[in-house]
């Protein structure tokens, strides 16, 4: 009987223990589930917060770009005005040179006329009375003297007019130089603003660099593998399409609308020195155009575009390759300084570099095929 009671007690205790373990296990499971749910919720919040921050950063970059475009437009207008003043100053300086030469010639004529008068003044006062037989010669001399007086009056009048014109030209040169100096200061002020905005953009962009750094590594690999721009663009185009496929953005590439050519603004203002298809100084056929701008002129992005490459590339010290959003490749070379970086998105009109004293080389490619840039740009 005692054994039976002990067995019953043991069974009861075991049952209670099992029940307690089940209850404990159930509580732990609930706690674990609650913890997992909380972690998932926290991750969702963190992701949402990160996406919100990235969206905010992207918007900040976009606003910075818009400000840069606005200021770049001001600089472009100023540079056009400066080009006008440069031409005006050049014309005035040439006019000044011609007037100085004319005045020198008038001076020489006046000196000759004065020399003749001095010779006449050496004739004795009683010459007519002493030599009445030479009255005809004296009469002829008086006629000559009259013509000399007329010539002297004419030369003196021309001399006075030329001097007045020279003084006026010098004043106009001074005004032109002052205007150039004033506008140059304004350009510098606007470029300083752009420099500050570029720093702001780069600083903001650094917070979104993970994908950009990967892109830079891929571009460096392509550059190392490529020996020509054609080869690089071919590989870059393949890489771009692969990215679109991976990002499931095939709809974007398939629905690209090609803009009518001849609407994009020139990257820089200046005179075309070499046309598409012409022979260059090195004797090869030009696949683009060369433009000679003013020294230190800004260079802008001619279209909304992505920066495919920025840096040195086989003979080009500072080369930019852009993939425009109307699906063309824009190649720009010869800049003193470039502001854009690989992977960045650019707005049309955004400053991307600055010239030195060299020419800007512009090439447009439809995939790997060069086309005449003058059909793409609005001149």
KAKA-V793730 format. One record per helix or strand of 2 or more residues. SS is the DSSP state (alpha for helix, beta for strand). FROM is the first residue (numbers start at 1). LEN is the number of residues. Records with the same first field share a line. If there is no record, write none. Layout:
# KAKA-V793730
SS->FROM-LEN + FROM-LEN
This chain:
# KAKA-V793730
alpha->2-120 + 127-4 + 132-75 + 210-16 + 229-18 + 250-5 + 373-3
beta->264-2 + 270-5 + 289-5 + 298-3 + 305-9 + 316-9 + 329-5 + 337-2 + 345-2 + 351-4 + 360-7 + 369-3 + 377-2
